[in-house]
């Protein structure tokens, strides 16, 4: 989730940068250009950090950033396990 404190124009520009970088990854992979791919991955990371999707948290309530964790390794593990059990039971 992007930082909701970003202005619409800034967020739009950052999303454009992110999508351009993702396309650059695709293109570098298709041409087997490992240097270009590495640079594109760095550009994706830079854009995600600017959007607030990575890096320091932007929310002030002290809650941890669990975005890059598997649900089973978070305080939501019990809830997630129950959801999985229900799905498995439904078949």
Phi and psi in radians as a Rosetta constraint file:
Dihedral C 1 N 2 CA 2 C 2 CIRCULARHARMONIC -1.329 0.35
Dihedral N 2 CA 2 C 2 N 3 CIRCULARHARMONIC 2.716 0.35
Dihedral C 2 N 3 CA 3 C 3 CIRCULARHARMONIC -1.080 0.35
Dihedral N 3 CA 3 C 3 N 4 CIRCULARHARMONIC 2.059 0.35
Dihedral C 3 N 4 CA 4 C 4 CIRCULARHARMONIC -1.233 0.35
Dihedral N 4 CA 4 C 4 N 5 CIRCULARHARMONIC -0.141 0.35
Dihedral C 4 N 5 CA 5 C 5 CIRCULARHARMONIC -1.472 0.35
Dihedral N 5 CA 5 C 5 N 6 CIRCULARHARMONIC -0.108 0.35
Dihedral C 5 N 6 CA 6 C 6 CIRCULARHARMONIC -1.248 0.35
Dihedral N 6 CA 6 C 6 N 7 CIRCULARHARMONIC 2.470 0.35
Dihedral C 6 N 7 CA 7 C 7 CIRCULARHARMONIC -1.233 0.35
Dihedral N 7 CA 7 C 7 N 8 CIRCULARHARMONIC 2.732 0.35
Dihedral C 7 N 8 CA 8 C 8 CIRCULARHARMONIC -1.020 0.35
Dihedral N 8 CA 8 C 8 N 9 CIRCULARHARMONIC -0.734 0.35
Dihedral C 8 N 9 CA 9 C 9 CIRCULARHARMONIC -1.128 0.35
Dihedral N 9 CA 9 C 9 N 10 CIRCULARHARMONIC -0.818 0.35
Dihedral C 9 N 10 CA 10 C 10 CIRCULARHARMONIC -1.088 0.35
Dihedral N 10 CA 10 C 10 N 11 CIRCULARHARMONIC -0.793 0.35
Dihedral C 10 N 11 CA 11 C 11 CIRCULARHARMONIC -1.064 0.35
Dihedral N 11 CA 11 C 11 N 12 CIRCULARHARMONIC -0.757 0.35
Dihedral C 11 N 12 CA 12 C 12 CIRCULARHARMONIC -1.054 0.35
Dihedral N 12 CA 12 C 12 N 13 CIRCULARHARMONIC -0.764 0.35
Dihedral C 12 N 13 CA 13 C 13 CIRCULARHARMONIC -1.133 0.35
Dihedral N 13 CA 13 C 13 N 14 CIRCULARHARMONIC -0.709 0.35
Dihedral C 13 N 14 CA 14 C 14 CIRCULARHARMONIC -1.165 0.35
Dihedral N 14 CA 14 C 14 N 15 CIRCULARHARMONIC -0.676 0.35
Dihedral C 14 N 15 CA 15 C 15 CIRCULARHARMONIC -1.135 0.35
Dihedral N 15 CA 15 C 15 N 16 CIRCULARHARMONIC -0.680 0.35
Dihedral C 15 N 16 CA 16 C 16 CIRCULARHARMONIC -1.069 0.35
Dihedral N 16 CA 16 C 16 N 17 CIRCULARHARMONIC -0.762 0.35
Dihedral C 16 N 17 CA 17 C 17 CIRCULARHARMONIC -1.060 0.35
Dihedral N 17 CA 17 C 17 N 18 CIRCULARHARMONIC -0.741 0.35
Dihedral C 17 N 18 CA 18 C 18 CIRCULARHARMONIC -1.085 0.35
Dihedral N 18 CA 18 C 18 N 19 CIRCULARHARMONIC -0.824 0.35
Dihedral C 18 N 19 CA 19 C 19 CIRCULARHARMONIC -1.170 0.35
Dihedral N 19 CA 19 C 19 N 20 CIRCULARHARMONIC -0.640 0.35
Dihedral C 19 N 20 CA 20 C 20 CIRCULARHARMONIC -1.084 0.35
Dihedral N 20 CA 20 C 20 N 21 CIRCULARHARMONIC -0.752 0.35
Dihedral C 20 N 21 CA 21 C 21 CIRCULARHARMONIC -1.141 0.35
Dihedral N 21 CA 21 C 21 N 22 CIRCULARHARMONIC -0.675 0.35
Dihedral C 21 N 22 CA 22 C 22 CIRCULARHARMONIC -1.132 0.35
Dihedral N 22 CA 22 C 22 N 23 CIRCULARHARMONIC -0.691 0.35
Dihedral C 22 N 23 CA 23 C 23 CIRCULARHARMONIC -1.143 0.35
Dihedral N 23 CA 23 C 23 N 24 CIRCULARHARMONIC -0.618 0.35
Dihedral C 23 N 24 CA 24 C 24 CIRCULARHARMONIC -1.125 0.35
Dihedral N 24 CA 24 C 24 N 25 CIRCULARHARMONIC -0.631 0.35
Dihedral C 24 N 25 CA 25 C 25 CIRCULARHARMONIC -1.077 0.35
Dihedral N 25 CA 25 C 25 N 26 CIRCULARHARMONIC -0.862 0.35
Dihedral C 25 N 26 CA 26 C 26 CIRCULARHARMONIC -0.987 0.35
Dihedral N 26 CA 26 C 26 N 27 CIRCULARHARMONIC -0.824 0.35
Dihedral C 26 N 27 CA 27 C 27 CIRCULARHARMONIC -1.145 0.35
Dihedral N 27 CA 27 C 27 N 28 CIRCULARHARMONIC -0.704 0.35
Dihedral C 27 N 28 CA 28 C 28 CIRCULARHARMONIC -1.149 0.35
Dihedral N 28 CA 28 C 28 N 29 CIRCULARHARMONIC -0.681 0.35
Dihedral C 28 N 29 CA 29 C 29 CIRCULARHARMONIC -1.115 0.35
Dihedral N 29 CA 29 C 29 N 30 CIRCULARHARMONIC -0.745 0.35
Dihedral C 29 N 30 CA 30 C 30 CIRCULARHARMONIC -1.186 0.35
Dihedral N 30 CA 30 C 30 N 31 CIRCULARHARMONIC -0.447 0.35
Dihedral C 30 N 31 CA 31 C 31 CIRCULARHARMONIC -1.757 0.35
Dihedral N 31 CA 31 C 31 N 32 CIRCULARHARMONIC 0.086 0.35
Dihedral C 31 N 32 CA 32 C 32 CIRCULARHARMONIC 0.974 0.35
Dihedral N 32 CA 32 C 32 N 33 CIRCULARHARMONIC 0.677 0.35
Dihedral C 32 N 33 CA 33 C 33 CIRCULARHARMONIC -1.737 0.35
Dihedral N 33 CA 33 C 33 N 34 CIRCULARHARMONIC 1.634 0.35
Dihedral C 33 N 34 CA 34 C 34 CIRCULARHARMONIC -1.153 0.35
Dihedral N 34 CA 34 C 34 N 35 CIRCULARHARMONIC -0.584 0.35
Dihedral C 34 N 35 CA 35 C 35 CIRCULARHARMONIC -1.183 0.35
Dihedral N 35 CA 35 C 35 N 36 CIRCULARHARMONIC -0.763 0.35
Dihedral C 35 N 36 CA 36 C 36 CIRCULARHARMONIC -1.149 0.35
Dihedral N 36 CA 36 C 36 N 37 CIRCULARHARMONIC -0.642 0.35
Dihedral C 36 N 37 CA 37 C 37 CIRCULARHARMONIC -1.137 0.35
Dihedral N 37 CA 37 C 37 N 38 CIRCULARHARMONIC -0.751 0.35
Dihedral C 37 N 38 CA 38 C 38 CIRCULARHARMONIC -1.087 0.35
Dihedral N 38 CA 38 C 38 N 39 CIRCULARHARMONIC -0.735 0.35
Dihedral C 38 N 39 CA 39 C 39 CIRCULARHARMONIC -1.119 0.35
Dihedral N 39 CA 39 C 39 N 40 CIRCULARHARMONIC -0.683 0.35
Dihedral C 39 N 40 CA 40 C 40 CIRCULARHARMONIC -1.176 0.35
Dihedral N 40 CA 40 C 40 N 41 CIRCULARHARMONIC -0.677 0.35
Dihedral C 40 N 41 CA 41 C 41 CIRCULARHARMONIC -1.087 0.35
Dihedral N 41 CA 41 C 41 N 42 CIRCULARHARMONIC -0.699 0.35
Dihedral C 41 N 42 CA 42 C 42 CIRCULARHARMONIC -1.115 0.35
Dihedral N 42 CA 42 C 42 N 43 CIRCULARHARMONIC -0.671 0.35
Dihedral C 42 N 43 CA 43 C 43 CIRCULARHARMONIC -1.141 0.35
Dihedral N 43 CA 43 C 43 N 44 CIRCULARHARMONIC -0.675 0.35
Dihedral C 43 N 44 CA 44 C 44 CIRCULARHARMONIC -1.088 0.35
Dihedral N 44 CA 44 C 44 N 45 CIRCULARHARMONIC -0.816 0.35
Dihedral C 44 N 45 CA 45 C 45 CIRCULARHARMONIC -1.059 0.35
Dihedral N 45 CA 45 C 45 N 46 CIRCULARHARMONIC -0.778 0.35
Dihedral C 45 N 46 CA 46 C 46 CIRCULARHARMONIC -1.031 0.35
Dihedral N 46 CA 46 C 46 N 47 CIRCULARHARMONIC -0.781 0.35
Dihedral C 46 N 47 CA 47 C 47 CIRCULARHARMONIC -1.154 0.35
Dihedral N 47 CA 47 C 47 N 48 CIRCULARHARMONIC -0.739 0.35
Dihedral C 47 N 48 CA 48 C 48 CIRCULARHARMONIC -1.130 0.35
Dihedral N 48 CA 48 C 48 N 49 CIRCULARHARMONIC -0.660 0.35
Dihedral C 48 N 49 CA 49 C 49 CIRCULARHARMONIC -1.142 0.35
Dihedral N 49 CA 49 C 49 N 50 CIRCULARHARMONIC -0.729 0.35
Dihedral C 49 N 50 CA 50 C 50 CIRCULARHARMONIC -1.131 0.35
Dihedral N 50 CA 50 C 50 N 51 CIRCULARHARMONIC -0.580 0.35
Dihedral C 50 N 51 CA 51 C 51 CIRCULARHARMONIC -1.327 0.35
Dihedral N 51 CA 51 C 51 N 52 CIRCULARHARMONIC -0.261 0.35
Dihedral C 51 N 52 CA 52 C 52 CIRCULARHARMONIC 1.558 0.35
Dihedral N 52 CA 52 C 52 N 53 CIRCULARHARMONIC 0.213 0.35
Dihedral C 52 N 53 CA 53 C 53 CIRCULARHARMONIC -1.479 0.35
Dihedral N 53 CA 53 C 53 N 54 CIRCULARHARMONIC -0.298 0.35
Dihedral C 53 N 54 CA 54 C 54 CIRCULARHARMONIC -2.407 0.35
Dihedral N 54 CA 54 C 54 N 55 CIRCULARHARMONIC 2.886 0.35
Dihedral C 54 N 55 CA 55 C 55 CIRCULARHARMONIC 1.527 0.35
Dihedral N 55 CA 55 C 55 N 56 CIRCULARHARMONIC -2.774 0.35
Dihedral C 55 N 56 CA 56 C 56 CIRCULARHARMONIC -1.033 0.35
Dihedral N 56 CA 56 C 56 N 57 CIRCULARHARMONIC 2.508 0.35
Dihedral C 56 N 57 CA 57 C 57 CIRCULARHARMONIC -1.203 0.35
Dihedral N 57 CA 57 C 57 N 58 CIRCULARHARMONIC 2.608 0.35
Dihedral C 57 N 58 CA 58 C 58 CIRCULARHARMONIC -1.818 0.35
Dihedral N 58 CA 58 C 58 N 59 CIRCULARHARMONIC -0.123 0.35
Dihedral C 58 N 59 CA 59 C 59 CIRCULARHARMONIC -1.591 0.35
Dihedral N 59 CA 59 C 59 N 60 CIRCULARHARMONIC 2.549 0.35
Dihedral C 59 N 60 CA 60 C 60 CIRCULARHARMONIC -1.647 0.35
Dihedral N 60 CA 60 C 60 N 61 CIRCULARHARMONIC 0.069 0.35
Dihedral C 60 N 61 CA 61 C 61 CIRCULARHARMONIC -1.536 0.35
Dihedral N 61 CA 61 C 61 N 62 CIRCULARHARMONIC 0.008 0.35
Dihedral C 61 N 62 CA 62 C 62 CIRCULARHARMONIC 1.444 0.35
Dihedral N 62 CA 62 C 62 N 63 CIRCULARHARMONIC -0.014 0.35
Dihedral C 62 N 63 CA 63 C 63 CIRCULARHARMONIC -1.166 0.35
Dihedral N 63 CA 63 C 63 N 64 CIRCULARHARMONIC 2.468 0.35
Dihedral C 63 N 64 CA 64 C 64 CIRCULARHARMONIC -1.246 0.35
Dihedral N 64 CA 64 C 64 N 65 CIRCULARHARMONIC 2.768 0.35
Dihedral C 64 N 65 CA 65 C 65 CIRCULARHARMONIC -1.525 0.35
Dihedral N 65 CA 65 C 65 N 66 CIRCULARHARMONIC 1.910 0.35
Dihedral C 65 N 66 CA 66 C 66 CIRCULARHARMONIC -1.853 0.35
Dihedral N 66 CA 66 C 66 N 67 CIRCULARHARMONIC 0.168 0.35
Dihedral C 66 N 67 CA 67 C 67 CIRCULARHARMONIC -1.034 0.35
Dihedral N 67 CA 67 C 67 N 68 CIRCULARHARMONIC -0.616 0.35
Dihedral C 67 N 68 CA 68 C 68 CIRCULARHARMONIC -1.819 0.35
Dihedral N 68 CA 68 C 68 N 69 CIRCULARHARMONIC 0.537 0.35
Dihedral C 68 N 69 CA 69 C 69 CIRCULARHARMONIC -2.097 0.35
Dihedral N 69 CA 69 C 69 N 70 CIRCULARHARMONIC 2.556 0.35
Dihedral C 69 N 70 CA 70 C 70 CIRCULARHARMONIC -1.226 0.35
Dihedral N 70 CA 70 C 70 N 71 CIRCULARHARMONIC 2.457 0.35
Dihedral C 70 N 71 CA 71 C 71 CIRCULARHARMONIC -0.957 0.35
Dihedral N 71 CA 71 C 71 N 72 CIRCULARHARMONIC -0.636 0.35
Dihedral C 71 N 72 CA 72 C 72 CIRCULARHARMONIC -1.161 0.35
Dihedral N 72 CA 72 C 72 N 73 CIRCULARHARMONIC -0.234 0.35
Dihedral C 72 N 73 CA 73 C 73 CIRCULARHARMONIC -1.875 0.35
Dihedral N 73 CA 73 C 73 N 74 CIRCULARHARMONIC 0.400 0.35
Dihedral C 73 N 74 CA 74 C 74 CIRCULARHARMONIC -2.233 0.35
Dihedral N 74 CA 74 C 74 N 75 CIRCULARHARMONIC 3.054 0.35
Dihedral C 74 N 75 CA 75 C 75 CIRCULARHARMONIC -1.083 0.35
Dihedral N 75 CA 75 C 75 N 76 CIRCULARHARMONIC -0.177 0.35
Dihedral C 75 N 76 CA 76 C 76 CIRCULARHARMONIC -1.605 0.35
Dihedral N 76 CA 76 C 76 N 77 CIRCULARHARMONIC 0.172 0.35
Dihedral C 76 N 77 CA 77 C 77 CIRCULARHARMONIC -1.020 0.35
Dihedral N 77 CA 77 C 77 N 78 CIRCULARHARMONIC -0.800 0.35
Dihedral C 77 N 78 CA 78 C 78 CIRCULARHARMONIC -1.118 0.35
Dihedral N 78 CA 78 C 78 N 79 CIRCULARHARMONIC -0.783 0.35
Dihedral C 78 N 79 CA 79 C 79 CIRCULARHARMONIC -1.053 0.35
Dihedral N 79 CA 79 C 79 N 80 CIRCULARHARMONIC -0.794 0.35
Dihedral C 79 N 80 CA 80 C 80 CIRCULARHARMONIC -1.096 0.35
Dihedral N 80 CA 80 C 80 N 81 CIRCULARHARMONIC -0.735 0.35
Dihedral C 80 N 81 CA 81 C 81 CIRCULARHARMONIC -1.062 0.35
Dihedral N 81 CA 81 C 81 N 82 CIRCULARHARMONIC -0.695 0.35
Dihedral C 81 N 82 CA 82 C 82 CIRCULARHARMONIC -1.136 0.35
Dihedral N 82 CA 82 C 82 N 83 CIRCULARHARMONIC -0.724 0.35
Dihedral C 82 N 83 CA 83 C 83 CIRCULARHARMONIC -1.044 0.35
Dihedral N 83 CA 83 C 83 N 84 CIRCULARHARMONIC -0.771 0.35
Dihedral C 83 N 84 CA 84 C 84 CIRCULARHARMONIC -1.114 0.35
Dihedral N 84 CA 84 C 84 N 85 CIRCULARHARMONIC -0.740 0.35
Dihedral C 84 N 85 CA 85 C 85 CIRCULARHARMONIC -1.050 0.35
Dihedral N 85 CA 85 C 85 N 86 CIRCULARHARMONIC -0.750 0.35
Dihedral C 85 N 86 CA 86 C 86 CIRCULARHARMONIC -1.111 0.35
Dihedral N 86 CA 86 C 86 N 87 CIRCULARHARMONIC -0.744 0.35
Dihedral C 86 N 87 CA 87 C 87 CIRCULARHARMONIC -1.079 0.35
Dihedral N 87 CA 87 C 87 N 88 CIRCULARHARMONIC -0.769 0.35
Dihedral C 87 N 88 CA 88 C 88 CIRCULARHARMONIC -1.099 0.35
Dihedral N 88 CA 88 C 88 N 89 CIRCULARHARMONIC -0.672 0.35
Dihedral C 88 N 89 CA 89 C 89 CIRCULARHARMONIC -1.185 0.35
Dihedral N 89 CA 89 C 89 N 90 CIRCULARHARMONIC -0.562 0.35
Dihedral C 89 N 90 CA 90 C 90 CIRCULARHARMONIC -1.282 0.35
Dihedral N 90 CA 90 C 90 N 91 CIRCULARHARMONIC -0.381 0.35
